[in-house]
């Protein structure tokens, strides 16, 4: 836990570095542009499709009728936009995570390596394509877990547990691999990720809960639906900052763990090996020649 806490405050301090702030602009601009383009072309059709899907269920129709009898019929216009935003949120998070992993993480790992670990040898244990394949494979597994767990989200306690766990696992898989890609060999990367699996997963889960914070905006009522053009960029900006902080946290922790691993390996190899003890012949060994004892001169 000491290494986890040490890496935490170092990552928080590095978030104020001008290079990190400048790097966070590109993912933000790209995701805001993509979100507004998709919203311009698909927002109204998506709302209409979700509204028709909701009204096809008798239980939902009965619930909406009950709201109208209470004088709150205007709330029925909120459900479809909220559901569309809830379904779009995982796509936004995935897009921001991939953009941060591609455009920010290598530069931030390089920054941490230059400033804090300049003596750490870079063994280039994973190429860009290996990192991309690892990230896409982890993303596919996370999306499968999200789809399979969707029915469980209807249970109030689980909706606060399952999504952050899945995002935390995905963050751990992607950022831990990328943090070690430049400096560690393949064997060292496997050793660090195996030895420190639980602390790395804890970091991923904590950042997963931090990343879930912008989703609370969509649960704040109908007023925020009208403010979606302002809230969507704000949410993307928060996601970008959280994931940039997560990337720095993983970089500090993983490189610190790699430095300790190499120090342990070097210390183990520096211990001199004692020479083997000479073999003592046994009396019953057939290869031993019986030499008579020297006769002592008589007094």
C-alpha positions, 0 to 999 in steps of 0.5 A: 500500500505504501507504493500505491499511496506514493504513486497516488500523490505523485500522479496528482502532482503530475496532472498539473504539469503543462505537458499533461494539460496540453496532451489532454486537449486532443482527446477532449477535442476529438471526443467532443467533435465525434459526440456532437456529430453523432448527436446531430445525425442520430439524436432524434432517431434514437429518441424516437426508437427508444420511445417506441420501444418503451411504449411497447411494454404494458408495464411501462405504459401503465407507469406512464399513465400513473404519472399522468394521473398524478399530474407529472405526465411531462416526466415521460418526455425525460425517460427516453433521453435519459436512457439514450444518454445512459446507453451512450455513456459507455461508448463515450468512456470507451472512446475517451479511454482509447484516445488517452491510451493512444495519444497520452499514455506513451508520452506521460510514461515517457515523462515519468521515466525521464523525470523520476526513473532516468536510470531505468533501462528501456527494454521495449518489451512490447510494440505499438501493435502488441499494445493495441491488440492487448487494449482491443482484446481487453475492451472486447472482454469488458463489453461482453461483461457489460452486456451480460451484466445489464439485467443485473443493473436493475438491482439498485445496489449492483448498478453502483458496483458492477459498472465501476468494477468492469471499467476498473478492470479494463483500466487496469488491463490497458494502463498497466500494460502500456505503463510497462511496454517501453521499459520492461521486457516481456518476462519482467512485464509478466512478473510485475503484473502477476506480483502486483495484480491486486494493487493494480486492480485496486487502482483500476477500481478506484479510478473506475469509481472516479470515472463514474462520477460524470454519469451522475449528471444524467440522473439529475433531472429534466433540466440537465437534458436541455443542457446536454450540449454543455454537459456532454463536453463537461463529462468528456473533459472529466473523463479525460482528466480522470483517465489521464490521472489513472494513466499517471498513477499506473505509470508511477506504480508500475515503473516503481515496481519494475525498479524494485524487481530489477534491484531484487534480481541484481541483488540475487545475482550479486550473492557469491555462490560458495564453491562445492565441497570436495568429495570425501572418498568412502572406504568401500569405494572401489576406485579408492586405492588402499595405500599402506600406512608409512612405517615409523622408524623404531626408537 
